[in-house]
Amino acid sequence: MLHPSYADLMKVVNSEVEAGDTPVVNSRYSIVMATSKRARQIIDGSDPLIENAAGKKPLSIAVEELEQSRIHILSDEEE
């Protein structure tokens, strides 16, 4: 089981969206794609944006970064 859950991660990502606006993330797929992309960046040498990352797997680091709002998923309009 993933901790935090997909639903919790979706709430974090969409927390900055104004009421009535389209959410940035609508599905688990978006969470999976964002965290896997960030994990690949970490594997390729990017520095982790969280403390105590030593010994953790890149995907775990990416999920924790997303949960702590250290990384953001851009909407189609922002890209």
mmJSON file of the N, C-alpha and C atoms, coordinates in Angstrom:
{"data_MODEL":{"atom_site":{
"group_PDB":["ATOM","ATOM","ATOM","ATOM","ATOM","ATOM","ATOM","ATOM","ATOM","ATOM","ATOM","ATOM","ATOM","ATOM","ATOM","ATOM","ATOM","ATOM","ATOM","ATOM","ATOM","ATOM","ATOM","ATOM","ATOM","ATOM","ATOM","ATOM","ATOM","ATOM","ATOM","ATOM","ATOM","ATOM","ATOM","ATOM","ATOM","ATOM","ATOM","ATOM","ATOM","ATOM","ATOM","ATOM","ATOM","ATOM","ATOM","ATOM","ATOM","ATOM","ATOM","ATOM","ATOM","ATOM","ATOM","ATOM","ATOM","ATOM","ATOM","ATOM","ATOM","ATOM","ATOM","ATOM","ATOM","ATOM","ATOM","ATOM","ATOM","ATOM","ATOM","ATOM","ATOM","ATOM","ATOM","ATOM","ATOM","ATOM","ATOM","ATOM","ATOM","ATOM","ATOM","ATOM","ATOM","ATOM","ATOM","ATOM","ATOM","ATOM","ATOM","ATOM","ATOM","ATOM","ATOM","ATOM","ATOM","ATOM","ATOM","ATOM","ATOM","ATOM","ATOM","ATOM","ATOM","ATOM","ATOM","ATOM","ATOM","ATOM","ATOM","ATOM","ATOM","ATOM","ATOM","ATOM","ATOM","ATOM","ATOM","ATOM","ATOM","ATOM","ATOM","ATOM","ATOM","ATOM","ATOM","ATOM","ATOM","ATOM","ATOM","ATOM","ATOM","ATOM","ATOM","ATOM","ATOM","ATOM","ATOM","ATOM","ATOM","ATOM","ATOM","ATOM","ATOM","ATOM","ATOM","ATOM","ATOM","ATOM","ATOM","ATOM","ATOM","ATOM","ATOM","ATOM","ATOM","ATOM","ATOM","ATOM","ATOM","ATOM","ATOM","ATOM","ATOM","ATOM","ATOM","ATOM","ATOM","ATOM","ATOM","ATOM","ATOM","ATOM","ATOM","ATOM","ATOM","ATOM","ATOM","ATOM","ATOM","ATOM","ATOM","ATOM","ATOM","ATOM","ATOM","ATOM","ATOM","ATOM","ATOM","ATOM","ATOM","ATOM","ATOM","ATOM","ATOM","ATOM","ATOM","ATOM","ATOM","ATOM","ATOM","ATOM","ATOM","ATOM","ATOM","ATOM","ATOM","ATOM","ATOM","ATOM","ATOM","ATOM","ATOM","ATOM","ATOM","ATOM","ATOM","ATOM","ATOM","ATOM","ATOM","ATOM","ATOM","ATOM","ATOM","ATOM","ATOM","ATOM","ATOM","ATOM","ATOM","ATOM","ATOM","ATOM","ATOM"],
"id":[1,2,3,4,5,6,7,8,9,10,11,12,13,14,15,16,17,18,19,20,21,22,23,24,25,26,27,28,29,30,31,32,33,34,35,36,37,38,39,40,41,42,43,44,45,46,47,48,49,50,51,52,53,54,55,56,57,58,59,60,61,62,63,64,65,66,67,68,69,70,71,72,73,74,75,76,77,78,79,80,81,82,83,84,85,86,87,88,89,90,91,92,93,94,95,96,97,98,99,100,101,102,103,104,105,106,107,108,109,110,111,112,113,114,115,116,117,118,119,120,121,122,123,124,125,126,127,128,129,130,131,132,133,134,135,136,137,138,139,140,141,142,143,144,145,146,147,148,149,150,151,152,153,154,155,156,157,158,159,160,161,162,163,164,165,166,167,168,169,170,171,172,173,174,175,176,177,178,179,180,181,182,183,184,185,186,187,188,189,190,191,192,193,194,195,196,197,198,199,200,201,202,203,204,205,206,207,208,209,210,211,212,213,214,215,216,217,218,219,220,221,222,223,224,225,226,227,228,229,230,231,232,233,234,235,236,237],
"type_symbol":["N","C","C","N","C","C","N","C","C","N","C","C","N","C","C","N","C","C","N","C","C","N","C","C","N","C","C","N","C","C","N","C","C","N","C","C","N","C","C","N","C","C","N","C","C","N","C","C","N","C","C","N","C","C","N","C","C","N","C","C","N","C","C","N","C","C","N","C","C","N","C","C","N","C","C","N","C","C","N","C","C","N","C","C","N","C","C","N","C","C","N","C","C","N","C","C","N","C","C","N","C","C","N","C","C","N","C","C","N","C","C","N","C","C","N","C","C","N","C","C","N","C","C","N","C","C","N","C","C","N","C","C","N","C","C","N","C","C","N","C","C","N","C","C","N","C","C","N","C","C","N","C","C","N","C","C","N","C","C","N","C","C","N","C","C","N","C","C","N","C","C","N","C","C","N","C","C","N","C","C","N","C","C","N","C","C","N","C","C","N","C","C","N","C","C","N","C","C","N","C","C","N","C","C","N","C","C","N","C","C","N","C","C","N","C","C","N","C","C","N","C","C","N","C","C","N","C","C","N","C","C","N","C","C","N","C","C"],
"label_atom_id":["N","CA","C","N","CA","C","N","CA","C","N","CA","C","N","CA","C","N","CA","C","N","CA","C","N","CA","C","N","CA","C","N","CA","C","N","CA","C","N","CA","C","N","CA","C","N","CA","C","N","CA","C","N","CA","C","N","CA","C","N","CA","C","N","CA","C","N","CA","C","N","CA","C","N","CA","C","N","CA","C","N","CA","C","N","CA","C","N","CA","C","N","CA","C","N","CA","C","N","CA","C","N","CA","C","N","CA","C","N","CA","C","N","CA","C","N","CA","C","N","CA","C","N","CA","C","N","CA","C","N","CA","C","N","CA","C","N","CA","C","N","CA","C","N","CA","C","N","CA","C","N","CA","C","N","CA","C","N","CA","C","N","CA","C","N","CA","C","N","CA","C","N","CA","C","N","CA","C","N","CA","C","N","CA","C","N","CA","C","N","CA","C","N","CA","C","N","CA","C","N","CA","C","N","CA","C","N","CA","C","N","CA","C","N","CA","C","N","CA","C","N","CA","C","N","CA","C","N","CA","C","N","CA","C","N","CA","C","N","CA","C","N","CA","C","N","CA","C","N","CA","C","N","CA","C","N","CA","C","N","CA","C","N","CA","C","N","CA","C","N","CA","C","N","CA","C"],
"label_alt_id":[null,null,null,null,null,null,null,null,null,null,null,null,null,null,null,null,null,null,null,null,null,null,null,null,null,null,null,null,null,null,null,null,null,null,null,null,null,null,null,null,null,null,null,null,null,null,null,null,null,null,null,null,null,null,null,null,null,null,null,null,null,null,null,null,null,null,null,null,null,null,null,null,null,null,null,null,null,null,null,null,null,null,null,null,null,null,null,null,null,null,null,null,null,null,null,null,null,null,null,null,null,null,null,null,null,null,null,null,null,null,null,null,null,null,null,null,null,null,null,null,null,null,null,null,null,null,null,null,null,null,null,null,null,null,null,null,null,null,null,null,null,null,null,null,null,null,null,null,null,null,null,null,null,null,null,null,null,null,null,null,null,null,null,null,null,null,null,null,null,null,null,null,null,null,null,null,null,null,null,null,null,null,null,null,null,null,null,null,null,null,null,null,null,null,null,null,null,null,null,null,null,null,null,null,null,null,null,null,null,null,null,null,null,null,null,null,null,null,null,null,null,null,null,null,null,null,null,null,null,null,null,null,null,null,null,null,null],
"label_comp_id":["MET","MET","MET","LEU","LEU","LEU","HIS","HIS","HIS","PRO","PRO","PRO","SER","SER","SER","TYR","TYR","TYR","ALA","ALA","ALA","ASP","ASP","ASP","LEU","LEU","LEU","MET","MET","MET","LYS","LYS","LYS","VAL","VAL","VAL","VAL","VAL","VAL","ASN","ASN","ASN","SER","SER","SER","GLU","GLU","GLU","VAL","VAL","VAL","GLU","GLU","GLU","ALA","ALA","ALA","GLY","GLY","GLY","ASP","ASP","ASP","THR","THR","THR","PRO","PRO","PRO","VAL","VAL","VAL","VAL","VAL","VAL","ASN","ASN","ASN","SER","SER","SER","ARG","ARG","ARG","TYR","TYR","TYR","SER","SER","SER","ILE","ILE","ILE","VAL","VAL","VAL","MET","MET","MET","ALA","ALA","ALA","THR","THR","THR","SER","SER","SER","LYS","LYS","LYS","ARG","ARG","ARG","ALA","ALA","ALA","ARG","ARG","ARG","GLN","GLN","GLN","ILE","ILE","ILE","ILE","ILE","ILE","ASP","ASP","ASP","GLY","GLY","GLY","SER","SER","SER","ASP","ASP","ASP","PRO","PRO","PRO","LEU","LEU","LEU","ILE","ILE","ILE","GLU","GLU","GLU","ASN","ASN","ASN","ALA","ALA","ALA","ALA","ALA","ALA","GLY","GLY","GLY","LYS","LYS","LYS","LYS","LYS","LYS","PRO","PRO","PRO","LEU","LEU","LEU","SER","SER","SER","ILE","ILE","ILE","ALA","ALA","ALA","VAL","VAL","VAL","GLU","GLU","GLU","GLU","GLU","GLU","LEU","LEU","LEU","GLU","GLU","GLU","GLN","GLN","GLN","SER","SER","SER","ARG","ARG","ARG","ILE","ILE","ILE","HIS","HIS","HIS","ILE","ILE","ILE","LEU","LEU","LEU","SER","SER","SER","ASP","ASP","ASP","GLU","GLU","GLU","GLU","GLU","GLU","GLU","GLU","GLU"],
"label_asym_id":["A","A","A","A","A","A","A","A","A","A","A","A","A","A","A","A","A","A","A","A","A","A","A","A","A","A","A","A","A","A","A","A","A","A","A","A","A","A","A","A","A","A","A","A","A","A","A","A","A","A","A","A","A","A","A","A","A","A","A","A","A","A","A","A","A","A","A","A","A","A","A","A","A","A","A","A","A","A","A","A","A","A","A","A","A","A","A","A","A","A","A","A","A","A","A","A","A","A","A","A","A","A","A","A","A","A","A","A","A","A","A","A","A","A","A","A","A","A","A","A","A","A","A","A","A","A","A","A","A","A","A","A","A","A","A","A","A","A","A","A","A","A","A","A","A","A","A","A","A","A","A","A","A","A","A","A","A","A","A","A","A","A","A","A","A","A","A","A","A","A","A","A","A","A","A","A","A","A","A","A","A","A","A","A","A","A","A","A","A","A","A","A","A","A","A","A","A","A","A","A","A","A","A","A","A","A","A","A","A","A","A","A","A","A","A","A","A","A","A","A","A","A","A","A","A","A","A","A","A","A","A","A","A","A","A","A","A"],
"label_entity_id":["1","1","1","1","1","1","1","1","1","1","1","1","1","1","1","1","1","1","1","1","1","1","1","1","1","1","1","1","1","1","1","1","1","1","1","1","1","1","1","1","1","1","1","1","1","1","1","1","1","1","1","1","1","1","1","1","1","1","1","1","1","1","1","1","1","1","1","1","1","1","1","1","1","1","1","1","1","1","1","1","1","1","1","1","1","1","1","1","1","1","1","1","1","1","1","1","1","1","1","1","1","1","1","1","1","1","1","1","1","1","1","1","1","1","1","1","1","1","1","1","1","1","1","1","1","1","1","1","1","1","1","1","1","1","1","1","1","1","1","1","1","1","1","1","1","1","1","1","1","1","1","1","1","1","1","1","1","1","1","1","1","1","1","1","1","1","1","1","1","1","1","1","1","1","1","1","1","1","1","1","1","1","1","1","1","1","1","1","1","1","1","1","1","1","1","1","1","1","1","1","1","1","1","1","1","1","1","1","1","1","1","1","1","1","1","1","1","1","1","1","1","1","1","1","1","1","1","1","1","1","1","1","1","1","1","1","1"],
"label_seq_id":[1,1,1,2,2,2,3,3,3,4,4,4,5,5,5,6,6,6,7,7,7,8,8,8,9,9,9,10,10,10,11,11,11,12,12,12,13,13,13,14,14,14,15,15,15,16,16,16,17,17,17,18,18,18,19,19,19,20,20,20,21,21,21,22,22,22,23,23,23,24,24,24,25,25,25,26,26,26,27,27,27,28,28,28,29,29,29,30,30,30,31,31,31,32,32,32,33,33,33,34,34,34,35,35,35,36,36,36,37,37,37,38,38,38,39,39,39,40,40,40,41,41,41,42,42,42,43,43,43,44,44,44,45,45,45,46,46,46,47,47,47,48,48,48,49,49,49,50,50,50,51,51,51,52,52,52,53,53,53,54,54,54,55,55,55,56,56,56,57,57,57,58,58,58,59,59,59,60,60,60,61,61,61,62,62,62,63,63,63,64,64,64,65,65,65,66,66,66,67,67,67,68,68,68,69,69,69,70,70,70,71,71,71,72,72,72,73,73,73,74,74,74,75,75,75,76,76,76,77,77,77,78,78,78,79,79,79],
"pdbx_PDB_ins_code":[null,null,null,null,null,null,null,null,null,null,null,null,null,null,null,null,null,null,null,null,null,null,null,null,null,null,null,null,null,null,null,null,null,null,null,null,null,null,null,null,null,null,null,null,null,null,null,null,null,null,null,null,null,null,null,null,null,null,null,null,null,null,null,null,null,null,null,null,null,null,null,null,null,null,null,null,null,null,null,null,null,null,null,null,null,null,null,null,null,null,null,null,null,null,null,null,null,null,null,null,null,null,null,null,null,null,null,null,null,null,null,null,null,null,null,null,null,null,null,null,null,null,null,null,null,null,null,null,null,null,null,null,null,null,null,null,null,null,null,null,null,null,null,null,null,null,null,null,null,null,null,null,null,null,null,null,null,null,null,null,null,null,null,null,null,null,null,null,null,null,null,null,null,null,null,null,null,null,null,null,null,null,null,null,null,null,null,null,null,null,null,null,null,null,null,null,null,null,null,null,null,null,null,null,null,null,null,null,null,null,null,null,null,null,null,null,null,null,null,null,null,null,null,null,null,null,null,null,null,null,null,null,null,null,null,null,null],
"Cartn_x":[0.84,0.0,0.886,0.497,1.242,0.844,1.85,1.608,2.388,1.812,0.395,-0.389,-1.689,-2.53,-2.606,-3.065,-3.254,-4.205,-5.263,-6.248,-5.601,-4.747,-4.061,-3.122,-2.401,-1.502,-2.274,-3.427,-4.25,-4.746,-5.085,-5.525,-4.401,-3.181,-2.029,-1.781,-1.787,-1.51,-2.583,-3.829,-4.944,-5.275,-4.495,-4.804,-4.732,-3.948,-3.797,-4.793,-5.671,-6.635,-7.828,-8.227,-9.381,-10.656,-11.628,-12.925,-13.542,-14.002,-14.597,-13.629,-12.323,-11.325,-11.111,-10.541,-10.253,-9.074,-9.211,-8.085,-6.895,-5.699,-4.476,-4.427,-4.812,-4.758,-6.159,-6.541,-7.859,-7.807,-6.611,-6.526,-5.231,-5.226,-4.022,-2.908,-3.283,-2.304,-1.397,-1.969,-1.186,-0.178,-0.587,0.313,1.453,1.125,2.132,3.127,2.627,3.506,4.428,3.888,4.692,5.779,5.416,6.41,7.453,7.042,8.028,8.994,8.493,9.364,10.377,9.912,10.818,11.823,11.388,12.298,13.404,13.056,14.073,15.062,14.579,15.481,16.47,15.969,16.837,17.869,17.434,18.357,19.437,19.056,19.996,20.9,20.748,21.679,21.101,19.817,19.23,19.274,19.504,19.55,18.138,17.942,16.637,16.3,15.017,14.551,14.022,14.296,13.858,15.075,14.898,15.965,15.89,16.977,17.061,16.706,17.176,16.904,17.879,18.953,19.965,19.348,19.576,19.084,17.676,16.991,15.633,15.698,14.742,14.669,14.156,14.559,14.167,12.647,11.863,10.414,9.869,10.395,9.971,10.303,11.458,11.854,10.895,10.574,9.676,8.287,7.771,6.452,6.49,7.552,7.67,7.805,8.542,8.66,7.299,6.515,5.187,4.289,4.354,3.527,3.866,5.135,5.581,5.531,4.959,4.829,6.184,7.202,8.523,8.593,7.742,7.615,6.143,5.897,4.535,4.264,3.048,2.61,1.979,2.47,1.945,0.713,-0.248,-1.419,-1.031,-1.893,-1.622,-1.423,-2.149,-2.05,-0.705,-0.117,1.137,2.353,2.228,3.379,3.725],
"Cartn_y":[-1.179,0.0,1.243,2.217,3.462,4.396,4.902,5.899,7.128,8.226,8.549,7.952,7.944,7.352,8.277,7.721,8.521,9.675,9.41,10.455,11.594,11.259,12.289,13.112,12.446,13.159,14.062,13.595,14.414,15.666,15.539,16.698,17.71,17.229,18.121,18.871,18.156,18.77,19.784,19.475,20.351,21.385,21.451,22.353,23.828,24.165,25.567,25.997,25.095,25.402,26.129,27.217,27.986,27.181,27.435,26.769,27.1,26.084,26.274,26.102,26.159,25.945,24.455,24.12,22.728,22.249,21.098,20.579,20.237,20.363,20.037,18.539,17.741,16.289,15.724,14.873,14.252,12.743,12.172,10.712,10.248,8.987,8.367,8.354,8.215,8.169,9.4,10.564,11.803,11.781,11.238,11.124,10.165,9.036,8.033,8.618,9.303,9.878,10.945,11.798,12.866,12.301,11.35,10.794,9.956,9.253,8.464,9.38,10.501,11.445,12.036,12.39,12.945,11.891,10.646,9.574,9.396,9.484,9.383,10.541,11.739,12.879,12.634,12.06,11.761,10.702,9.681,8.636,9.24,10.217,10.854,11.891,12.089,12.952,14.188,14.468,15.625,15.416,16.498,16.406,16.284,15.412,15.313,16.622,16.95,18.187,17.978,16.821,16.522,16.17,16.27,15.87,14.36,13.791,12.356,11.477,11.847,11.059,9.897,9.925,8.865,7.517,6.555,5.2,4.942,5.979,5.799,5.598,4.886,4.658,5.928,6.158,7.367,7.606,6.557,6.744,7.173,6.626,7.038,8.498,8.93,10.331,11.211,10.815,11.599,11.734,10.643,10.691,11.626,11.542,12.404,13.876,14.137,15.507,16.052,15.239,15.665,15.908,15.024,15.163,16.443,16.809,18.001,19.266,19.161,20.286,20.878,20.031,20.477,20.481,19.667,19.669,19.917,20.436,20.753,20.16,19.727,19.243,20.414,20.697,21.806,21.364,22.258,21.975,22.184,21.76,21.915,23.379,24.275,25.695,26.273,25.727,26.238,25.741,24.638,24.079,24.861],
"Cartn_z":[0.0,0.0,0.0,-0.774,-0.883,0.248,0.942,1.987,1.632,1.424,1.515,0.353,0.486,-0.545,-1.761,-2.877,-4.088,-3.816,-3.068,-2.771,-1.985,-1.025,-0.246,-1.132,-2.011,-2.922,-3.872,-4.342,-5.232,-4.507,-3.228,-2.44,-2.296,-2.06,-1.917,-3.221,-4.318,-5.619,-5.994,-5.696,-6.062,-4.984,-3.919,-2.808,-3.186,-4.186,-4.581,-5.654,-6.074,-7.121,-6.505,-7.133,-6.669,-6.856,-6.013,-6.144,-7.501,-8.187,-9.502,-10.656,-10.379,-11.432,-11.649,-12.781,-13.103,-12.267,-11.588,-10.799,-11.683,-11.13,-11.864,-12.137,-11.137,-11.235,-11.091,-12.041,-12.01,-11.815,-11.861,-11.819,-11.166,-10.795,-10.235,-11.269,-12.521,-13.602,-13.575,-13.341,-13.296,-12.161,-11.009,-9.861,-10.198,-10.801,-11.16,-12.163,-13.168,-14.192,-13.596,-12.723,-12.128,-11.212,-10.375,-9.456,-10.193,-11.244,-11.99,-12.747,-13.269,-13.959,-12.987,-11.786,-10.779,-10.309,-10.157,-9.757,-10.797,-12.08,-13.139,-13.053,-12.715,-12.553,-11.412,-10.324,-9.177,-9.556,-10.283,-10.745,-11.637,-12.455,-13.378,-12.702,-11.389,-10.673,-10.021,-10.161,-9.486,-7.978,-7.257,-5.802,-5.242,-4.257,-3.595,-2.884,-2.847,-2.234,-0.82,-0.252,1.108,1.951,3.261,4.179,4.392,4.809,5.122,3.932,2.765,1.571,1.409,2.148,2.029,2.371,1.508,1.732,1.214,0.79,0.257,-1.245,-1.767,-3.205,-3.897,-5.151,-5.86,-5.913,-6.09,-6.14,-4.783,-3.709,-2.369,-2.122,-2.582,-2.452,-3.242,-4.469,-5.31,-4.698,-4.131,-3.492,-2.291,-1.505,-0.331,-0.737,-1.809,-2.305,-2.726,-3.392,-3.824,-2.616,-1.645,-0.441,0.326,0.349,1.07,0.209,-0.981,-1.921,-2.308,-2.364,-2.823,-4.345,-4.971,-6.426,-6.754,-7.935,-8.346,-9.725,-9.921,-11.223,-11.946,-13.148,-13.926,-14.706,-14.775,-15.609,-17.068,-17.977,-19.408,-19.771,-19.119,-19.401,-18.973,-17.901,-17.375,-18.134,-18.862,-19.576,-20.761],
"occupancy":[1.0,1.0,1.0,1.0,1.0,1.0,1.0,1.0,1.0,1.0,1.0,1.0,1.0,1.0,1.0,1.0,1.0,1.0,1.0,1.0,1.0,1.0,1.0,1.0,1.0,1.0,1.0,1.0,1.0,1.0,1.0,1.0,1.0,1.0,1.0,1.0,1.0,1.0,1.0,1.0,1.0,1.0,1.0,1.0,1.0,1.0,1.0,1.0,1.0,1.0,1.0,1.0,1.0,1.0,1.0,1.0,1.0,1.0,1.0,1.0,1.0,1.0,1.0,1.0,1.0,1.0,1.0,1.0,1.0,1.0,1.0,1.0,1.0,1.0,1.0,1.0,1.0,1.0,1.0,1.0,1.0,1.0,1.0,1.0,1.0,1.0,1.0,1.0,1.0,1.0,1.0,1.0,1.0,1.0,1.0,1.0,1.0,1.0,1.0,1.0,1.0,1.0,1.0,1.0,1.0,1.0,1.0,1.0,1.0,1.0,1.0,1.0,1.0,1.0,1.0,1.0,1.0,1.0,1.0,1.0,1.0,1.0,1.0,1.0,1.0,1.0,1.0,1.0,1.0,1.0,1.0,1.0,1.0,1.0,1.0,1.0,1.0,1.0,1.0,1.0,1.0,1.0,1.0,1.0,1.0,1.0,1.0,1.0,1.0,1.0,1.0,1.0,1.0,1.0,1.0,1.0,1.0,1.0,1.0,1.0,1.0,1.0,1.0,1.0,1.0,1.0,1.0,1.0,1.0,1.0,1.0,1.0,1.0,1.0,1.0,1.0,1.0,1.0,1.0,1.0,1.0,1.0,1.0,1.0,1.0,1.0,1.0,1.0,1.0,1.0,1.0,1.0,1.0,1.0,1.0,1.0,1.0,1.0,1.0,1.0,1.0,1.0,1.0,1.0,1.0,1.0,1.0,1.0,1.0,1.0,1.0,1.0,1.0,1.0,1.0,1.0,1.0,1.0,1.0,1.0,1.0,1.0,1.0,1.0,1.0,1.0,1.0,1.0,1.0,1.0,1.0,1.0,1.0,1.0,1.0,1.0,1.0],
"B_iso_or_equiv":[0.0,0.0,0.0,0.0,0.0,0.0,0.0,0.0,0.0,0.0,0.0,0.0,0.0,0.0,0.0,0.0,0.0,0.0,0.0,0.0,0.0,0.0,0.0,0.0,0.0,0.0,0.0,0.0,0.0,0.0,0.0,0.0,0.0,0.0,0.0,0.0,0.0,0.0,0.0,0.0,0.0,0.0,0.0,0.0,0.0,0.0,0.0,0.0,0.0,0.0,0.0,0.0,0.0,0.0,0.0,0.0,0.0,0.0,0.0,0.0,0.0,0.0,0.0,0.0,0.0,0.0,0.0,0.0,0.0,0.0,0.0,0.0,0.0,0.0,0.0,0.0,0.0,0.0,0.0,0.0,0.0,0.0,0.0,0.0,0.0,0.0,0.0,0.0,0.0,0.0,0.0,0.0,0.0,0.0,0.0,0.0,0.0,0.0,0.0,0.0,0.0,0.0,0.0,0.0,0.0,0.0,0.0,0.0,0.0,0.0,0.0,0.0,0.0,0.0,0.0,0.0,0.0,0.0,0.0,0.0,0.0,0.0,0.0,0.0,0.0,0.0,0.0,0.0,0.0,0.0,0.0,0.0,0.0,0.0,0.0,0.0,0.0,0.0,0.0,0.0,0.0,0.0,0.0,0.0,0.0,0.0,0.0,0.0,0.0,0.0,0.0,0.0,0.0,0.0,0.0,0.0,0.0,0.0,0.0,0.0,0.0,0.0,0.0,0.0,0.0,0.0,0.0,0.0,0.0,0.0,0.0,0.0,0.0,0.0,0.0,0.0,0.0,0.0,0.0,0.0,0.0,0.0,0.0,0.0,0.0,0.0,0.0,0.0,0.0,0.0,0.0,0.0,0.0,0.0,0.0,0.0,0.0,0.0,0.0,0.0,0.0,0.0,0.0,0.0,0.0,0.0,0.0,0.0,0.0,0.0,0.0,0.0,0.0,0.0,0.0,0.0,0.0,0.0,0.0,0.0,0.0,0.0,0.0,0.0,0.0,0.0,0.0,0.0,0.0,0.0,0.0,0.0,0.0,0.0,0.0,0.0,0.0],
"pdbx_formal_charge":[null,null,null,null,null,null,null,null,null,null,null,null,null,null,null,null,null,null,null,null,null,null,null,null,null,null,null,null,null,null,null,null,null,null,null,null,null,null,null,null,null,null,null,null,null,null,null,null,null,null,null,null,null,null,null,null,null,null,null,null,null,null,null,null,null,null,null,null,null,null,null,null,null,null,null,null,null,null,null,null,null,null,null,null,null,null,null,null,null,null,null,null,null,null,null,null,null,null,null,null,null,null,null,null,null,null,null,null,null,null,null,null,null,null,null,null,null,null,null,null,null,null,null,null,null,null,null,null,null,null,null,null,null,null,null,null,null,null,null,null,null,null,null,null,null,null,null,null,null,null,null,null,null,null,null,null,null,null,null,null,null,null,null,null,null,null,null,null,null,null,null,null,null,null,null,null,null,null,null,null,null,null,null,null,null,null,null,null,null,null,null,null,null,null,null,null,null,null,null,null,null,null,null,null,null,null,null,null,null,null,null,null,null,null,null,null,null,null,null,null,null,null,null,null,null,null,null,null,null,null,null,null,null,null,null,null,null],
"auth_seq_id":[1,1,1,2,2,2,3,3,3,4,4,4,5,5,5,6,6,6,7,7,7,8,8,8,9,9,9,10,10,10,11,11,11,12,12,12,13,13,13,14,14,14,15,15,15,16,16,16,17,17,17,18,18,18,19,19,19,20,20,20,21,21,21,22,22,22,23,23,23,24,24,24,25,25,25,26,26,26,27,27,27,28,28,28,29,29,29,30,30,30,31,31,31,32,32,32,33,33,33,34,34,34,35,35,35,36,36,36,37,37,37,38,38,38,39,39,39,40,40,40,41,41,41,42,42,42,43,43,43,44,44,44,45,45,45,46,46,46,47,47,47,48,48,48,49,49,49,50,50,50,51,51,51,52,52,52,53,53,53,54,54,54,55,55,55,56,56,56,57,57,57,58,58,58,59,59,59,60,60,60,61,61,61,62,62,62,63,63,63,64,64,64,65,65,65,66,66,66,67,67,67,68,68,68,69,69,69,70,70,70,71,71,71,72,72,72,73,73,73,74,74,74,75,75,75,76,76,76,77,77,77,78,78,78,79,79,79],
"auth_comp_id":["MET","MET","MET","LEU","LEU","LEU","HIS","HIS","HIS","PRO","PRO","PRO","SER","SER","SER","TYR","TYR","TYR","ALA","ALA","ALA","ASP","ASP","ASP","LEU","LEU","LEU","MET","MET","MET","LYS","LYS","LYS","VAL","VAL","VAL","VAL","VAL","VAL","ASN","ASN","ASN","SER","SER","SER","GLU","GLU","GLU","VAL","VAL","VAL","GLU","GLU","GLU","ALA","ALA","ALA","GLY","GLY","GLY","ASP","ASP","ASP","THR","THR","THR","PRO","PRO","PRO","VAL","VAL","VAL","VAL","VAL","VAL","ASN","ASN","ASN","SER","SER","SER","ARG","ARG","ARG","TYR","TYR","TYR","SER","SER","SER","ILE","ILE","ILE","VAL","VAL","VAL","MET","MET","MET","ALA","ALA","ALA","THR","THR","THR","SER","SER","SER","LYS","LYS","LYS","ARG","ARG","ARG","ALA","ALA","ALA","ARG","ARG","ARG","GLN","GLN","GLN","ILE","ILE","ILE","ILE","ILE","ILE","ASP","ASP","ASP","GLY","GLY","GLY","SER","SER","SER","ASP","ASP","ASP","PRO","PRO","PRO","LEU","LEU","LEU","ILE","ILE","ILE","GLU","GLU","GLU","ASN","ASN","ASN","ALA","ALA","ALA","ALA","ALA","ALA","GLY","GLY","GLY","LYS","LYS","LYS","LYS","LYS","LYS","PRO","PRO","PRO","LEU","LEU","LEU","SER","SER","SER","ILE","ILE","ILE","ALA","ALA","ALA","VAL","VAL","VAL","GLU","GLU","GLU","GLU","GLU","GLU","LEU","LEU","LEU","GLU","GLU","GLU","GLN","GLN","GLN","SER","SER","SER","ARG","ARG","ARG","ILE","ILE","ILE","HIS","HIS","HIS","ILE","ILE","ILE","LEU","LEU","LEU","SER","SER","SER","ASP","ASP","ASP","GLU","GLU","GLU","GLU","GLU","GLU","GLU","GLU","GLU"],
"auth_asym_id":["A","A","A","A","A","A","A","A","A","A","A","A","A","A","A","A","A","A","A","A","A","A","A","A","A","A","A","A","A","A","A","A","A","A","A","A","A","A","A","A","A","A","A","A","A","A","A","A","A","A","A","A","A","A","A","A","A","A","A","A","A","A","A","A","A","A","A","A","A","A","A","A","A","A","A","A","A","A","A","A","A","A","A","A","A","A","A","A","A","A","A","A","A","A","A","A","A","A","A","A","A","A","A","A","A","A","A","A","A","A","A","A","A","A","A","A","A","A","A","A","A","A","A","A","A","A","A","A","A","A","A","A","A","A","A","A","A","A","A","A","A","A","A","A","A","A","A","A","A","A","A","A","A","A","A","A","A","A","A","A","A","A","A","A","A","A","A","A","A","A","A","A","A","A","A","A","A","A","A","A","A","A","A","A","A","A","A","A","A","A","A","A","A","A","A","A","A","A","A","A","A","A","A","A","A","A","A","A","A","A","A","A","A","A","A","A","A","A","A","A","A","A","A","A","A","A","A","A","A","A","A","A","A","A","A","A","A"],
"auth_atom_id":["N","CA","C","N","CA","C","N","CA","C","N","CA","C","N","CA","C","N","CA","C","N","CA","C","N","CA","C","N","CA","C","N","CA","C","N","CA","C","N","CA","C","N","CA","C","N","CA","C","N","CA","C","N","CA","C","N","CA","C","N","CA","C","N","CA","C","N","CA","C","N","CA","C","N","CA","C","N","CA","C","N","CA","C","N","CA","C","N","CA","C","N","CA","C","N","CA","C","N","CA","C","N","CA","C","N","CA","C","N","CA","C","N","CA","C","N","CA","C","N","CA","C","N","CA","C","N","CA","C","N","CA","C","N","CA","C","N","CA","C","N","CA","C","N","CA","C","N","CA","C","N","CA","C","N","CA","C","N","CA","C","N","CA","C","N","CA","C","N","CA","C","N","CA","C","N","CA","C","N","CA","C","N","CA","C","N","CA","C","N","CA","C","N","CA","C","N","CA","C","N","CA","C","N","CA","C","N","CA","C","N","CA","C","N","CA","C","N","CA","C","N","CA","C","N","CA","C","N","CA","C","N","CA","C","N","CA","C","N","CA","C","N","CA","C","N","CA","C","N","CA","C","N","CA","C","N","CA","C","N","CA","C","N","CA","C","N","CA","C","N","CA","C","N","CA","C"],
"pdbx_PDB_model_num":[1,1,1,1,1,1,1,1,1,1,1,1,1,1,1,1,1,1,1,1,1,1,1,1,1,1,1,1,1,1,1,1,1,1,1,1,1,1,1,1,1,1,1,1,1,1,1,1,1,1,1,1,1,1,1,1,1,1,1,1,1,1,1,1,1,1,1,1,1,1,1,1,1,1,1,1,1,1,1,1,1,1,1,1,1,1,1,1,1,1,1,1,1,1,1,1,1,1,1,1,1,1,1,1,1,1,1,1,1,1,1,1,1,1,1,1,1,1,1,1,1,1,1,1,1,1,1,1,1,1,1,1,1,1,1,1,1,1,1,1,1,1,1,1,1,1,1,1,1,1,1,1,1,1,1,1,1,1,1,1,1,1,1,1,1,1,1,1,1,1,1,1,1,1,1,1,1,1,1,1,1,1,1,1,1,1,1,1,1,1,1,1,1,1,1,1,1,1,1,1,1,1,1,1,1,1,1,1,1,1,1,1,1,1,1,1,1,1,1,1,1,1,1,1,1,1,1,1,1,1,1,1,1,1,1,1,1]
}}}
